[in-house]
């Protein structure tokens, strides 16, 4: 049997408090054909990332979803179908 590749889902979190209620700045454009926003680039400025829990500019880091978050994503996808 071949190796089964598992898709890893991620979230972005505050490097200070670990919270996931975070924002960042990006340049986006509207794609008329797909009827969706397309991300062109993310801001590299230090002030671009914001933690809503800390109410301050913080660095963000990407981390894999935990089991609870994976379950929440699965429930959301099932309800949306």
N, C-alpha and C positions, 0 to 999 in steps of 0.2 A: 504494500500500500504506500501511496505517496504521502508526503507531509501535508498536513492540513494547516493552512495559514489562518491564524486567528486575527480578526480585525480588532485593533486596539483603539478605543475611543478615548478622547482626551477632553479636559476642561482647562480653563485658565484660572489661576488663583493668585491672590496677593502674597508676595514674598514675606510680608510682615505678619499678617494675622491668619493667612491660609484661606480666607474667605473667597468665595467664587462670584460674589456680586461686584463685578469689576467692569470697567469701561476702557476703551482705547480709541485713539483717533486713527482714521483710515481715509484714503482717497478711494471713492467708489464712483461708478458710472452706471447709468441705466441702460440695459440691453433690451432694445425694442423687440428683438426676435425671440428671446427666451422669456421676456416679461419678468425680469428679475434684476436685482442689483448685482454687480460684479465688482469684487475688490481689486483695485489696481495696485495699491501699496499701503503699507502701514507706516505711521509716523515713527521715526527713530528718535524723536526728541524725548528728553527725560521727563517732561511734563505731560506727555501724551497718555500715560496710563493712570487710572484713577481707581481707588478702592472705595466703594460705597460704605463699607463697614468702618473703615478707618477715617473716612471723610478727608482723604489726603492723597497726594500723588505718591504712588508706590510702584516698584518694579513688579512685573507679573512673571509667573513661570507656568509652563505647561506641565500638567500631571495627568496620569491615567485616571479614568473614572474608578471610584470604589464600587463595591458590590451594590450598595443602595442606589447609587446614581445609575448604574447599569440597569437595574430593575426599573427605575423610574423612566428611563429612555425606552425600554421595551414596552412598558404600559402605555406611554404616550404614543408610540408607533402603532400599537394594537388599536387604540381608540381612534386614531386618525384614519385607519384603514376602512 
